[in-house]
Amino acid sequence: MAGTKAPGAKKPTAAQRAKAEADAKKVVARNKKARHDYHIDETFEAGLSLTGTEVKALRMGRASLVDGWIEIDRYGEAWLHNVHIPEYAQGSWTNHGPRRKRKLLLHKEEIEKLAVKTREKGHTIVPLELYFTKGRAKVEIALARGKQEWDKRQTLREKQDEREAQRAMSLRLHR
């Protein structure tokens, strides 16, 4: 009986819809260049330690992850470097620095795992996506290996072949 409604089932109220909308993932910035330049091995979700003006600037939907990278210091803390969050327009003298380093909130086991992996040759940690979920700013980070130039060309070729195949199937269906 899939697809049938249970007796007495009601439509969600406005408050329930508002809560579901607030819990949804709202993407602020994506790092498309990272997926082009690196093989993604594993991803993690990390919280961010931000100031008030940074949160307000992010809620306006302005940020850039393109030059961002993550460092794990000798104290076992993860830091997000070189991510651009522009100054908040209505901010005062308490405004933040646009490219300051920001602390990532991860479990100790996750940080240790990342630290061990980044000691291997060719591995790094890059930010992939910055978003809000349940009102909290989060960043998706990835343990990644750098691609060679021929890897990048091969990836582009595979994408192009996939697009052409999809186009050919679409034309075949529309005849």
C-alpha positions in Angstrom: 0.0 0.0 0.0 2.8 2.3 -0.8 1.8 5.9 -1.6 -1.5 5.9 0.3 -2.1 8.3 3.2 -2.7 7.1 6.7 -6.2 8.0 7.9 -6.2 11.2 9.9 -2.9 12.4 8.3 -2.7 16.2 8.1 -0.7 18.6 6.1 2.2 20.2 7.9 1.5 23.4 9.7 3.3 26.7 8.9 5.5 26.2 12.0 6.5 22.7 10.9 7.3 24.0 7.4 9.4 26.8 8.9 11.3 24.4 11.1 12.0 22.1 8.1 13.2 25.0 6.1 15.5 26.2 8.9 17.0 22.7 9.3 17.7 22.5 5.5 21.3 22.9 4.3 21.8 26.4 2.9 25.0 26.5 0.8 27.0 29.8 1.0 30.1 28.8 -1.0 31.5 25.9 -3.0 35.1 25.2 -4.0 34.7 23.7 -7.5 38.4 24.2 -8.1 39.2 21.7 -5.3 37.3 18.9 -7.1 39.2 19.7 -10.3 42.6 19.8 -8.7 42.4 17.0 -6.2 41.3 13.4 -5.8 38.9 13.4 -2.9 39.6 10.5 -0.5 37.4 11.2 2.5 35.1 14.1 3.6 34.4 15.5 7.1 31.9 18.1 8.4 33.4 20.6 10.7 32.0 23.5 12.7 33.5 27.0 12.5 34.4 29.4 15.3 33.2 32.7 13.9 32.6 36.3 15.1 29.2 37.9 14.8 30.0 40.0 11.8 31.4 36.9 10.0 28.1 35.1 10.5 26.1 38.1 9.3 28.3 38.4 6.2 27.9 34.6 5.5 24.1 34.9 5.9 24.2 37.5 3.1 25.7 34.7 1.0 29.1 36.1 0.4 32.3 34.0 0.8 35.1 32.4 -1.3 36.8 29.1 -0.6 39.0 29.1 -3.7 42.4 29.7 -2.0 41.5 28.0 1.3 43.5 25.3 3.0 43.5 23.6 6.4 46.5 23.3 8.8 46.7 21.2 11.9 49.1 22.8 14.4 51.3 21.2 17.0 48.6 21.6 19.7 46.2 19.4 17.8 43.9 22.1 16.6 42.7 22.5 13.0 42.7 25.9 11.4 41.1 27.2 8.2 43.4 29.6 6.4 42.9 32.0 3.5 39.1 31.7 3.2 37.7 35.1 2.2 34.6 36.3 4.1 34.1 40.0 3.2 33.6 42.6 5.9 30.0 43.1 7.0 28.8 46.3 5.4 26.8 47.5 8.5 29.6 46.5 10.9 31.5 49.0 13.1 35.1 49.1 14.3 34.5 45.5 15.6 34.5 44.1 12.0 36.6 41.0 11.3 39.6 40.6 9.0 38.4 39.1 5.7 41.2 36.5 5.4 41.9 35.7 9.1 42.5 32.1 10.2 39.5 30.5 11.8 39.4 27.5 14.1 37.7 24.4 13.0 35.6 22.4 15.4 36.3 18.7 15.0 36.6 15.7 17.3 40.0 14.8 18.5 40.0 11.4 16.7 39.1 13.1 13.4 42.0 15.6 13.9 44.4 12.9 14.7 43.3 10.9 11.6 43.7 13.9 9.4 47.1 14.7 10.9 48.4 11.2 10.3 47.1 11.2 6.7 48.6 14.6 5.8 52.0 13.4 6.8 51.9 11.1 3.8 53.4 12.5 0.6 50.9 14.2 -1.7 48.0 14.5 0.8 46.4 17.7 2.0 43.2 19.0 3.5 41.0 21.3 1.5 37.6 23.0 2.1 34.9 21.9 -0.3 31.7 23.7 0.8 30.6 26.3 3.4 27.0 26.1 4.5 24.4 26.6 7.3 22.5 23.7 8.8 20.2 24.1 11.7 21.4 27.7 12.1 25.1 26.7 12.5 27.9 27.5 10.1 29.6 24.3 8.9 32.4 23.6 6.4 32.8 20.4 4.5 36.5 19.5 4.4 38.2 16.7 2.4 41.3 14.7 2.7 42.7 14.9 -0.8 45.6 13.9 -3.1 46.8 16.3 -5.7 46.1 15.5 -9.4 48.7 15.6 -12.1 48.1 17.6 -15.2 47.2 14.5 -17.2 44.7 13.5 -14.5 42.9 16.8 -14.9 42.7 16.4 -18.7 41.5 12.8 -18.3 38.7 14.0 -15.9 37.6 16.7 -18.3 37.6 14.2 -21.2 35.5 11.7 -19.1 33.0 14.5 -18.2 32.8 15.5 -21.9 32.2 11.9 -23.0 29.5 11.5 -20.3 27.7 14.7 -21.5 27.8 13.6 -25.1 26.4 10.2 -24.2 23.6 11.9 -22.2 22.9 14.2 -25.2 22.8 11.2 -27.6 20.4 9.3 -25.3 18.2 12.4 -24.9 18.0 12.9 -28.7 17.2 9.2 -29.2 14.3 9.4 -26.7 12.8 12.5 -28.2 12.5 11.0 -31.7 
